[in-house]
Amino acid sequence: MENRQAIHPELVKEFVGNAHGDLERVRSLLEQEPGLLNAAWDWGDGDWETALGAASHMGRKDIALFLLERGARIDLFAAAMLGKIEIVKAMLNDHPSLVNALGPHGIPLLDHAKAGGEEALRVLDLLNQ
């Protein structure tokens, strides 16, 4: 693997922070530094969060889809918020204890599904069984 330069930590913090609600700033920062796509910020005490994680617990489908279209790595929390029932089912079938998984900031998987609104109702039903 080639030697690559680390992304400045404050840029990662800004990117992840803006992914909670500012699509245009996320777009601009990603254009500036494509390596931010899967970068994670530690808010403290190991509370790691990616931009996709931020968008997911905020129910920001627009930001989540923008990031996924550019190659962000989908996770269980994003799948739940986006209503990706087959992905969620597969992960829970393999690891049933994930039903109680906590995402960034200790936000439960169930809350990610709630943030997804109507499109995530089937996931919400699955998690409530």
C-alpha positions as CSV (number, residue, x, y, z in Angstrom):
1,M,0.0,0.0,0.0
2,E,1.3,3.4,-0.9
3,N,2.0,6.0,1.7
4,R,-1.0,8.3,1.8
5,Q,-1.4,11.6,3.7
6,A,-3.9,11.6,6.6
7,I,-6.9,13.8,6.2
8,H,-6.8,16.7,8.6
9,P,-8.9,15.8,11.7
10,E,-10.9,19.1,11.7
11,L,-12.0,18.4,8.1
12,V,-13.3,15.0,9.1
13,K,-15.1,16.5,12.1
14,E,-16.7,19.2,9.8
15,F,-17.7,16.6,7.2
16,V,-19.3,14.2,9.7
17,G,-20.9,17.1,11.6
18,N,-22.5,18.6,8.4
19,A,-23.8,15.1,7.4
20,H,-26.3,15.5,10.2
21,G,-28.2,17.9,7.9
22,D,-26.4,20.0,5.3
23,L,-26.3,18.2,2.0
24,E,-24.7,21.1,0.1
25,R,-21.8,21.4,2.5
26,V,-21.3,17.6,2.5
27,R,-21.2,17.7,-1.3
28,S,-18.7,20.5,-1.3
29,L,-16.4,18.9,1.3
30,L,-16.5,15.6,-0.6
31,E,-15.5,17.3,-3.8
32,Q,-12.6,19.0,-1.9
33,E,-11.5,15.7,-0.3
34,P,-12.9,12.4,-1.7
35,G,-11.2,10.5,1.1
36,L,-13.8,11.8,3.5
37,L,-16.4,9.4,2.2
38,N,-15.8,6.7,4.8
39,A,-13.8,8.8,7.3
40,A,-15.0,8.5,10.9
41,W,-14.9,11.0,13.7
42,D,-14.6,10.1,17.4
43,W,-16.9,12.4,19.4
44,G,-15.3,11.1,22.6
45,D,-15.2,7.9,24.6
46,G,-15.1,5.8,21.4
47,D,-18.3,7.3,19.9
48,W,-17.1,6.9,16.3
49,E,-19.4,8.2,13.5
50,T,-19.2,8.4,9.8
51,A,-21.1,10.8,7.6
52,L,-23.4,8.0,6.6
53,G,-24.0,7.2,10.3
54,A,-24.8,10.9,11.0
55,A,-27.3,11.0,8.1
56,S,-28.9,7.7,9.2
57,H,-29.9,8.6,12.7
58,M,-31.1,12.0,11.5
59,G,-33.3,10.4,8.9
60,R,-31.5,12.4,6.1
61,K,-32.2,10.0,3.2
62,D,-31.0,12.6,0.7
63,I,-27.5,12.7,2.4
64,A,-27.4,9.0,2.9
65,L,-28.3,8.2,-0.7
66,F,-25.8,10.8,-1.9
67,L,-23.0,9.1,0.1
68,L,-24.0,5.6,-0.9
69,E,-24.1,6.6,-4.6
70,R,-20.5,7.6,-4.2
71,G,-19.4,4.4,-2.6
72,A,-19.9,4.8,1.1
73,R,-20.1,1.5,3.0
74,I,-23.6,0.7,4.0
75,D,-24.2,-0.6,7.5
76,L,-27.1,-2.0,9.5
77,F,-28.2,1.4,10.8
78,A,-28.3,3.0,7.3
79,A,-30.1,0.0,6.0
80,A,-32.7,0.3,8.7
81,M,-33.3,4.0,8.1
82,L,-33.6,3.5,4.4
83,G,-36.1,0.6,4.8
84,K,-33.7,-2.0,3.2
85,I,-35.7,-4.8,4.8
86,E,-33.8,-7.7,3.1
87,I,-30.4,-6.4,4.4
88,V,-31.7,-5.9,7.9
89,K,-33.3,-9.4,7.9
90,A,-30.2,-11.0,6.7
91,M,-28.0,-9.4,9.3
92,L,-30.5,-10.2,12.1
93,N,-30.9,-13.8,10.9
94,D,-27.1,-14.1,11.1
95,H,-26.7,-12.2,14.4
96,P,-30.1,-11.9,16.3
97,S,-28.6,-9.9,19.1
98,L,-28.1,-7.0,16.6
99,V,-31.7,-6.1,17.2
100,N,-30.4,-4.3,20.3
101,A,-27.4,-2.7,18.6
102,L,-26.5,0.8,19.3
103,G,-25.2,3.2,16.7
104,P,-23.4,6.5,17.0
105,H,-24.2,8.4,20.1
106,G,-25.7,5.2,21.6
107,I,-28.8,5.6,19.4
108,P,-30.6,2.3,19.1
109,L,-31.3,0.5,15.8
110,L,-35.0,0.9,16.4
111,D,-34.6,4.7,16.4
112,H,-32.8,4.6,13.1
113,A,-35.8,2.8,11.6
114,K,-38.2,5.3,13.1
115,A,-36.1,8.1,11.5
116,G,-36.7,6.5,8.1
117,G,-40.4,7.3,8.3
118,E,-42.9,5.6,6.1
119,E,-40.3,3.9,3.9
120,A,-38.9,2.1,6.9
121,L,-42.2,0.9,8.4
122,R,-41.5,-2.8,7.4
123,V,-38.1,-2.6,9.2
124,L,-39.8,-1.0,12.2
125,D,-42.3,-3.9,12.3
126,L,-39.5,-6.4,12.0
127,L,-37.6,-4.8,14.9
128,N,-40.7,-4.7,17.1
129,Q,-41.4,-8.4,16.8
